[in-house]
Amino acid sequence: MKAAARIAIFYLFFGFLWIYFSDYAISLFFQSAEDTREIQSFKGWGFVALSAFVIYVLLVRELKNQKKVLSEKFESDQLFQVILERIEDAVIVFNLDTWKIDFLSEQVSRLFDLKTKEIIANPQLLIDRVFEADRARMSHIWMNQLKENHTGLLYRIQMSDGKIKWALEHRLFIPSKDGSPNKAVAVISDMTSYMENQTKLEQSLKENETLLTEVHHRVKNNLAVIISFLQLQVYSSPRETADILEQSIVRIKAIALVHEKLYSGKNLSGLSSVDYITSLVENIKLMYMRADISIELDIQKMEFNIIDAIPMGLMITEMLTNSFRHAFKVAKPDARIQIEFIVGENHQFELKYRDNGIGFPEGFDYHKAETIGLSVIFSLSSQLNGKEVSCISSPNQGVFYHFSFSPKKMNSKSNSSL
């Protein structure tokens, strides 16, 4: 239409100029009526010949432009066709006005195990191929929600031999423009290999979790056997040796408790600070049978991994052991131990431990002390990337330990108090 309008306008303008200027020229050069009639005939034939030539030139120019546009469109359509044929995804273009398939890539035939001609003739075959459990859901979307966009539609396709394939579909609604039909475009990916690998990976992960659980269980059982042997040695050893063996038993129990909590819990990579420290304190108190001592716990929640849970447990074990064995040798009505575990920001946390026992002797320098218990406490603190904030004690005033930690292998979950 635009080309025809341009030619018509040009013809109208050319005709107006020709008539006006040619008549004016004739009036200047020819005076007689006979000469004017004769030249008017030649003028008419000249106008026809010249206008025909001009229209020819214009038509050739417009046809060349149209040919170029059609050629570019053809190349674009060919490129689009090649892309759709070579990509791995299946593509379906559905005409919502005629309710017929406008385009069907070859991948659709392979994915649904149907011939292209059969699908075009009867699109219902695609729905029939969908696995029975997914059919109602997909049929509702395909039949009733074609004018909506859908992403991530995962469903199963059942082949004629019973084999199951997984498909992931993205559906796009394209509204009409300038009278063109509404279209729905479906891009379907074959997810069978991915889903099979995912299933194998989940199965392998489950097997690994089972094996890891068994490892923790066996380690705990082996440590229990060692504890049993040490307890037998306690019964037949002198008092001094028995005391040393009992301290070793307490330490081994602290390690065994970590493995017990890991295999009995849902998370094999870590354990709750609340659960672990509470159980540890109860076990040590029960072993020493010190019901006369009140233990107050204020433990904020954090997830320990096995690498850091053991040294933390051993630190608390040494402090409790020292309190039970030395701080409260003489019964005290208000005997009390307080343990506070504070979780801060950026994986920082603190451990505060105090008792109201007899405390360190006058002039005692705990930094130079040769006792194993104190050496273990400060050594384990360094292992956890911790630093001593304070260690305060005086005769009959108890002892107070305060450590601050910034470990690299701790993941804080929350700061909810026990």
C-alpha positions as CSV (number, residue, x, y, z in Angstrom):
1,M,0.0,0.0,0.0
2,K,2.8,2.4,0.8
3,A,4.5,1.7,-2.6
4,A,1.2,2.2,-4.5
5,A,0.6,5.5,-2.7
6,R,4.0,6.8,-3.5
7,I,3.7,5.9,-7.2
8,A,0.2,7.5,-7.4
9,I,1.3,10.7,-5.7
10,F,4.4,11.0,-7.9
11,Y,2.2,10.4,-11.0
12,L,-0.3,13.0,-9.9
13,F,2.4,15.6,-9.3
14,F,4.2,14.7,-12.5
15,G,1.0,15.0,-14.5
16,F,0.1,18.4,-13.0
17,L,3.6,19.8,-13.8
18,W,3.5,18.3,-17.3
19,I,0.1,19.8,-18.2
20,Y,0.8,23.2,-16.7
21,F,4.3,23.8,-18.2
22,S,3.6,22.1,-21.6
23,D,0.5,24.2,-22.2
24,Y,2.4,27.3,-21.2
25,A,5.3,26.4,-23.6
26,I,2.9,25.8,-26.5
27,S,1.1,29.1,-26.0
28,L,4.5,30.9,-26.2
29,F,5.8,29.2,-29.4
30,F,2.6,28.4,-31.4
31,Q,0.0,31.0,-32.3
32,S,-2.3,29.2,-34.8
33,A,-5.0,26.8,-33.8
34,E,-4.0,24.2,-36.3
35,D,-0.4,24.1,-35.0
36,T,-1.6,24.0,-31.5
37,R,-3.9,21.0,-32.2
38,E,-1.1,19.2,-33.9
39,I,1.4,19.8,-31.1
40,Q,-1.2,18.8,-28.5
41,S,-1.3,15.3,-30.0
42,F,2.4,14.9,-29.8
43,K,2.3,16.3,-26.2
44,G,-0.2,13.6,-25.2
45,W,1.9,10.8,-26.7
46,G,4.9,12.2,-25.1
47,F,3.2,12.3,-21.7
48,V,2.1,8.7,-22.1
49,A,5.6,7.5,-23.1
50,L,7.4,9.5,-20.4
51,S,4.9,8.6,-17.6
52,A,5.1,5.0,-18.6
53,F,8.9,5.1,-18.3
54,V,8.8,6.9,-15.0
55,I,6.2,4.4,-13.6
56,Y,8.4,1.5,-14.9
57,V,11.4,2.9,-13.1
58,L,9.4,3.4,-9.9
59,L,7.9,-0.1,-10.1
60,V,11.3,-1.7,-10.7
61,R,12.7,0.2,-7.7
62,E,9.8,-0.8,-5.4
63,L,10.0,-4.4,-6.6
64,K,13.7,-4.5,-5.8
65,N,13.0,-3.2,-2.3
66,Q,10.2,-5.7,-1.9
67,K,12.5,-8.5,-3.1
68,K,15.2,-7.4,-0.6
69,V,12.7,-7.4,2.2
70,L,11.3,-10.8,1.3
71,S,14.8,-12.2,0.9
72,E,15.8,-10.9,4.4
73,K,12.6,-12.3,5.8
74,F,13.2,-15.7,4.1
75,E,16.8,-15.8,5.5
76,S,15.4,-14.9,8.9
77,D,12.8,-17.6,8.7
78,Q,15.4,-20.1,7.5
79,L,17.7,-19.2,10.4
80,F,14.8,-19.5,12.8
81,Q,13.9,-22.9,11.3
82,V,17.5,-24.2,11.6
83,I,17.8,-23.0,15.2
84,L,14.5,-24.7,16.2
85,E,15.6,-27.9,14.4
86,R,19.0,-28.1,15.9
87,I,18.4,-27.1,19.5
88,E,17.9,-30.0,21.9
89,D,14.6,-28.6,23.3
90,A,11.3,-29.5,21.7
91,V,9.2,-26.5,20.4
92,I,5.5,-26.4,19.7
93,V,3.6,-23.3,18.3
94,F,-0.1,-23.6,18.8
95,N,-2.6,-21.3,17.0
96,L,-5.3,-20.3,19.5
97,D,-7.6,-19.0,16.8
98,T,-7.7,-22.2,14.7
99,W,-6.8,-24.6,17.5
100,K,-4.2,-26.2,15.3
101,I,-0.4,-26.6,15.6
102,D,1.4,-24.0,13.4
103,F,4.9,-25.4,14.0
104,L,6.3,-28.6,15.5
105,S,10.1,-29.2,15.8
106,E,11.5,-32.7,15.2
107,Q,12.5,-32.9,18.8
108,V,8.8,-33.2,19.8
109,S,8.5,-36.4,17.8
110,R,11.5,-37.9,19.5
111,L,10.5,-36.7,23.0
112,F,7.0,-38.1,22.8
113,D,7.8,-41.0,20.5
114,L,5.1,-40.0,18.0
115,K,5.2,-39.2,14.3
116,T,5.0,-35.5,13.4
117,K,2.0,-36.0,11.1
118,E,0.1,-37.9,13.8
119,I,0.7,-35.0,16.3
120,I,-0.4,-32.3,13.8
121,A,-3.5,-34.3,12.9
122,N,-4.4,-35.1,16.5
123,P,-2.7,-32.9,19.2
124,Q,-4.6,-34.9,21.8
125,L,-2.0,-37.6,21.4
126,L,0.5,-35.4,23.4
127,I,-1.9,-35.3,26.4
128,D,-2.4,-39.1,26.1
129,R,1.4,-39.6,26.3
130,V,1.6,-37.8,29.7
131,F,2.0,-40.1,32.7
132,E,-1.4,-40.8,34.3
133,A,-0.6,-39.2,37.6
134,D,0.4,-35.9,35.8
135,R,-2.2,-36.0,33.1
136,A,-5.0,-34.1,34.8
137,R,-2.7,-31.3,35.9
138,M,-1.1,-30.8,32.5
139,S,-4.4,-31.3,30.5
140,H,-5.9,-28.5,32.6
141,I,-3.0,-26.1,31.8
142,W,-2.9,-27.0,28.1
143,M,-6.7,-26.8,27.6
144,N,-7.8,-24.0,29.9
145,Q,-4.7,-21.8,30.6
146,L,-3.2,-21.3,27.2
147,K,-3.4,-17.5,27.5
148,E,-1.1,-17.5,30.6
149,N,2.6,-17.8,30.9
150,H,3.9,-20.9,32.7
151,T,7.5,-21.7,33.8
152,G,9.0,-24.8,35.3
153,L,6.2,-27.3,34.5
154,L,7.7,-30.6,35.4
155,Y,5.9,-33.8,34.3
156,R,6.4,-37.3,33.2
157,I,5.9,-38.9,29.7
158,Q,5.2,-42.6,29.4
159,M,6.4,-44.3,26.2
160,S,4.5,-47.1,24.5
161,D,7.0,-49.6,26.0
162,G,6.3,-48.3,29.5
163,K,9.5,-46.3,29.8
164,I,9.2,-43.0,31.7
165,K,10.7,-39.8,30.6
166,W,10.9,-36.5,32.5
167,A,10.0,-33.2,30.7
168,L,10.4,-29.6,31.9
169,E,8.1,-27.2,30.0
170,H,8.1,-23.4,29.7
171,R,4.9,-22.0,28.0
172,L,4.6,-18.5,26.6
173,F,1.5,-16.7,25.4
174,I,1.9,-14.4,22.5
175,P,-1.1,-12.0,22.0
176,S,-2.2,-11.0,18.6
177,K,-0.9,-7.8,16.9
178,D,-2.3,-6.1,13.8
179,G,-4.9,-8.9,13.3
180,S,-2.3,-11.7,13.6
181,P,-3.6,-14.8,15.5
182,N,-2.9,-15.5,19.2
183,K,-0.3,-18.1,19.7
184,A,1.0,-20.3,22.6
185,V,4.6,-21.4,22.4
186,A,5.8,-24.4,24.4
187,V,9.6,-25.1,24.9
188,I,10.1,-28.6,26.4
189,S,13.4,-29.9,27.7
190,D,14.1,-33.6,28.2
191,M,15.1,-33.9,31.9
192,T,15.3,-37.7,32.0
193,S,19.1,-37.9,32.4
194,Y,19.1,-35.1,34.9
195,M,16.4,-36.7,37.0
196,E,18.1,-40.1,36.8
197,N,21.4,-38.6,38.0
198,Q,19.6,-36.7,40.7
199,T,18.0,-40.0,42.0
200,K,21.4,-41.7,41.9
201,L,23.0,-38.7,43.7
202,E,20.3,-38.8,46.4
203,Q,20.7,-42.5,46.8
204,S,24.5,-42.2,47.1
205,L,24.1,-39.3,49.6
206,K,21.7,-41.5,51.7
207,E,24.2,-44.4,51.6
208,N,27.0,-42.0,52.7
209,E,24.9,-40.7,55.5
210,T,24.2,-44.3,56.6
211,L,27.9,-45.2,56.5
212,L,28.8,-42.0,58.4
213,T,26.2,-42.8,61.0
214,E,27.7,-46.3,61.4
215,V,31.2,-44.9,61.7
216,H,30.1,-42.6,64.6
217,H,28.2,-45.4,66.2
218,R,31.3,-47.8,66.0
219,V,33.6,-45.1,67.3
220,K,31.3,-44.5,70.2
221,N,31.1,-48.2,70.9
222,N,34.9,-48.6,70.7
223,L,35.4,-45.7,73.2
224,A,32.8,-47.4,75.4
225,V,34.9,-50.6,75.4
226,I,38.0,-48.6,76.3
227,I,36.1,-46.9,79.2
228,S,35.0,-50.4,80.4
229,F,38.6,-51.6,80.5
230,L,39.7,-48.4,82.3
231,Q,37.0,-48.9,84.9
232,L,38.1,-52.4,85.5
233,Q,41.6,-51.1,86.1
234,V,40.2,-48.5,88.5
235,Y,38.9,-51.3,90.8
236,S,42.2,-53.0,91.0
237,S,44.5,-50.0,91.2
238,P,45.9,-47.9,94.1
239,R,43.9,-44.8,95.0
240,E,46.3,-42.4,93.2
241,T,46.3,-44.4,90.0
242,A,42.6,-44.9,90.2
243,D,42.1,-41.1,90.3
244,I,44.2,-40.7,87.2
245,L,42.2,-43.4,85.4
246,E,38.9,-41.8,86.4
247,Q,40.0,-38.5,85.0
248,S,40.9,-40.3,81.7
249,I,37.5,-42.0,81.7
250,V,35.7,-38.6,82.0
251,R,37.7,-37.2,79.1
252,I,37.0,-40.2,76.9
253,K,33.3,-40.0,77.8
254,A,33.3,-36.3,76.6
255,I,34.7,-37.5,73.2
256,A,32.3,-40.4,73.0
257,L,29.3,-38.1,73.7
258,V,30.1,-36.1,70.6
259,H,29.9,-39.3,68.4
260,E,26.8,-40.4,70.2
261,K,25.0,-37.1,69.5
262,L,26.1,-37.1,65.9
263,Y,24.8,-40.6,65.0
264,S,21.6,-40.2,67.0
265,G,20.8,-36.7,65.6
266,K,19.5,-35.7,62.1
267,N,22.5,-33.6,61.3
268,L,25.6,-35.6,60.8
269,S,27.9,-32.6,60.3
270,G,27.2,-30.8,63.5
271,L,25.5,-30.9,66.9
272,S,23.7,-28.3,69.0
273,S,25.7,-26.5,71.7
274,V,22.6,-26.6,74.0
275,D,22.1,-30.4,73.7
276,Y,25.8,-31.3,73.9
277,I,26.9,-29.1,76.8
278,T,23.7,-30.0,78.8
279,S,24.3,-33.7,78.3
280,L,28.0,-33.4,79.0
281,V,27.4,-31.7,82.3
282,E,24.7,-34.2,83.4
283,N,27.0,-37.2,82.6
284,I,30.0,-35.8,84.5
285,K,27.8,-34.8,87.5
286,L,26.3,-38.3,87.5
287,M,29.7,-40.0,87.3
288,Y,31.1,-38.0,90.3
289,M,27.7,-38.4,92.1
290,R,27.8,-34.8,93.3
291,A,24.1,-34.2,93.8
292,D,25.0,-31.7,96.5
293,I,26.3,-29.2,93.9
294,S,23.8,-27.0,92.0
295,I,24.8,-26.4,88.4
296,E,23.2,-23.5,86.5
297,L,23.4,-23.4,82.7
298,D,22.8,-20.5,80.4
299,I,23.6,-21.9,76.9
300,Q,22.8,-20.0,73.7
301,K,22.3,-22.1,70.6
302,M,25.1,-22.7,68.2
303,E,26.0,-25.6,65.9
304,F,29.3,-27.3,66.7
305,N,31.1,-29.4,64.1
306,I,33.1,-32.4,65.3
307,I,36.5,-30.7,65.0
308,D,35.6,-28.0,67.5
309,A,33.0,-29.8,69.6
310,I,35.6,-32.2,71.1
311,P,38.0,-29.6,72.4
312,M,35.1,-27.4,73.8
313,G,33.7,-30.5,75.5
314,L,37.1,-31.4,77.0
315,M,37.6,-27.8,78.3
316,I,34.3,-27.9,80.1
317,T,35.1,-31.4,81.3
318,E,38.4,-30.3,82.9
319,M,36.7,-27.3,84.6
320,L,34.0,-29.5,86.1
321,T,36.4,-32.2,87.1
322,N,38.6,-29.6,88.9
323,S,35.5,-28.3,90.7
324,F,34.2,-31.7,91.7
325,R,37.6,-33.0,92.8
326,H,39.2,-29.9,94.4
327,A,36.8,-26.9,94.8
328,F,34.2,-28.8,96.9
329,K,36.2,-31.3,98.9
330,V,34.3,-30.3,101.9
331,A,30.5,-30.3,101.6
332,K,29.1,-26.8,101.2
333,P,25.3,-26.0,101.6
334,D,25.3,-23.4,98.8
335,A,27.8,-25.2,96.5
336,R,27.2,-23.8,93.0
337,I,28.6,-24.0,89.5
338,Q,27.6,-21.6,86.7
339,I,28.3,-22.1,83.0
340,E,27.4,-19.4,80.5
341,F,27.8,-19.9,76.7
342,I,27.3,-16.6,74.8
343,V,27.0,-16.5,71.0
344,G,27.9,-13.2,69.4
345,E,28.1,-11.9,65.8
346,N,30.4,-13.1,63.1
347,H,30.9,-16.5,64.7
348,Q,32.2,-15.1,67.9
349,F,31.3,-16.7,71.1
350,E,32.3,-16.7,74.8
351,L,32.5,-19.3,77.6
352,K,32.2,-18.2,81.2
353,Y,32.7,-20.7,84.0
354,R,32.5,-20.0,87.7
355,D,32.2,-21.9,91.0
356,N,32.1,-20.8,94.6
357,G,34.5,-23.4,96.0
358,I,37.7,-23.0,97.8
359,G,39.5,-21.2,94.9
360,F,43.2,-21.2,94.2
361,P,45.7,-21.1,97.1
362,E,47.2,-17.8,98.2
363,G,49.9,-16.8,95.8
364,F,49.1,-19.5,93.3
365,D,50.1,-18.6,89.7
366,Y,48.0,-20.7,87.4
367,H,50.1,-19.7,84.4
368,K,53.1,-21.5,85.9
369,A,51.1,-24.4,87.3
370,E,52.2,-27.8,86.3
371,T,48.8,-29.5,86.9
372,I,47.5,-31.3,83.9
373,G,44.0,-30.0,84.2
374,L,44.8,-26.3,84.0
375,S,47.3,-27.0,81.2
376,V,44.7,-28.8,79.2
377,I,42.2,-26.0,79.6
378,F,44.4,-23.3,78.2
379,S,45.9,-25.5,75.6
380,L,42.4,-26.5,74.3
381,S,41.5,-22.8,74.3
382,S,44.4,-22.0,72.0
383,Q,43.4,-24.9,69.7
384,L,39.9,-23.3,69.3
385,N,41.5,-20.0,68.3
386,G,40.4,-18.6,71.7
387,K,42.0,-16.2,74.1
388,E,41.8,-15.8,77.9
389,V,39.8,-12.8,78.9
390,S,40.2,-13.4,82.6
391,C,40.9,-16.0,85.2
392,I,40.1,-14.8,88.7
393,S,40.4,-16.7,91.9
394,S,41.0,-16.1,95.6
395,P,40.9,-18.4,98.7
396,N,37.3,-19.4,99.6
397,Q,35.9,-17.2,96.8
398,G,35.8,-19.7,94.0
399,V,37.3,-19.4,90.5
400,F,36.1,-17.7,87.4
401,Y,37.2,-18.5,83.8
402,H,36.3,-16.3,80.9
403,F,37.3,-17.2,77.3
404,S,36.6,-15.6,74.0
405,F,36.6,-17.5,70.7
406,S,36.6,-16.7,67.0
407,P,36.9,-20.1,65.4
408,K,36.9,-20.5,61.7
409,K,34.9,-23.7,61.7
410,M,31.8,-22.7,63.6
411,N,28.5,-21.8,62.1
412,S,26.2,-19.8,64.3
413,K,22.5,-20.7,63.8
414,S,20.7,-18.6,66.3
415,N,21.0,-16.8,69.6
416,S,18.0,-18.2,71.4
417,S,18.7,-18.9,75.0
418,L,18.2,-22.2,76.7
